[in-house]
């Protein structure tokens, strides 16, 4: 058994059903799963205060999904310890290992009693830090890190024309793997533990992201024509059928089997029906869950083109093709220009929108009406899109953009509260992927995808409203440690898995080739 113990957390932001924030918390993780959450007082599961406001009475740290008996309530401290009382200095103290992980403390020592624990227990001192669930990026294209800055000052259609030229010239499997590793590293260093990715050469992308330590959701991408990877439709379906076995072979954190036609303007309705039928056959044969995703209604020109070709909206085409059903998770990327009918159809099936405010703003695609989408019952998660349209994979920026854009377009300061936006970037994203029972909140029984932030910073001091602090003040530079499936994949702001200097050198060299391809197109 592998055990990790996170001790002395100044704040633990659970994002559970009651949105509790615990203080002086310790989290015990065994084989990647959270097995205990205690506070220093009596070492018992604690109450806590919600993200803002007074403490929740009689609140307890109950197991996620009803796993096991619920512990009796134990009052927790509602006090607010000062931020910045600790944090990493980059200097190892006595007994600290060279990799930055401390050995387990002696029984009874400050930081938690781990008497009887096996020798490979890792203890992370979170004094002066905030612990929270890993962020979930619900729409991105990780390998496009290598194309950052190559399609500026254009709309969606101009962007696609310029980027596809570079992709066809340079994005072979080896380059895709390199770009995915770079994108996963950027994501993880910024506290994003799970990405719903979409890119061709999906196997190479998955190998690269998993190597960096991400929980990486991807699957075959479908185009009517050959696409940048040059595959025929039959070859894409064959790749789909082989994908569950390759997921098992590659390993990494558990993820669903995903199918990803690019968009309704690049795939015929018959193709969409073919894809979902194949995916359902695979799910019936195996034990992994499944998920569907595609681009939908990103800008008005897309909607107009689909209306002209099919006399329908993109969402209506998906519904006709058997894609919008309650038993199979669906994430639509962007969803900026959904009609009222579209929203009703998506809400009835439990589908989600991967809202990408940064990309939508940069390409002038439009502004998603947050309060209208939420009121219709459609689940909202957050995404960054790819680095060639939004230029980074910063989920903290995406949270802030989503909140501010929603307030600007609605004219209301109470729309898209920090509480709601934080949930969109964590538990709602996990639920959209069909993984809400495993990820997205810090609860006993869930997988340990966790992020630690150093509070010893002027912009994070003092702490009055935790949710507002995270959405409107915190950033990826505050992230010090990241765990995925209980494994510390980032420690003291450095990857534990990737030779960063070598990766960056290779990415720069390949980026030069991509630039030459665009300039020569």
Buried (B, 14 or more C-beta within 10 A) or exposed (E): EEBBBBBBBBBBBBBBEBBBBBBBBBBBBBEBBBBBBBBBBEEBBBBBBBBBEEBBEEBBBBBBEEBEEEBEBBBBBBEBBEBBEBBBEEEEEEEEEEEBBBBBBEEEEEBBBBEEBEEEBBBBBBBBBBBBBBBBBBBBBBBBBBBBEBBEEBEBBEBBEBBBBBBBBBBBBEBBBBBBBBBBBBBBBBBBBBBBBBBBBBBBBBBBBBBBBBBBBBBBBBBBEEBBBEBEBEEBBBBBBBBBEEBEEBEBBBBBBBBBBBBBBBBBBEBBBBBBEBBBEBBEEBEBBBBBBBBBBBBEBBBEBBEEEBEBBBBBBBBBBBBBBEEBBBBBBBBBBBEEEBBBBBBBBBBBBBBBBBBBBBBEBBBBBBBBBBEBEBBBBBBBBBBBBBBBBBBBBBBBBBBBBBBEBBEEEEBBBBBBBBBBBBBBBBBBBBBBBBBBBBBBBBBBBBBBBBBBBEEBEEBEBBBBBBBBBBBBBBBBBBBBBBBBBBBBBBBBBBEEEEBEEBBEEBBEEBBEBBEEE
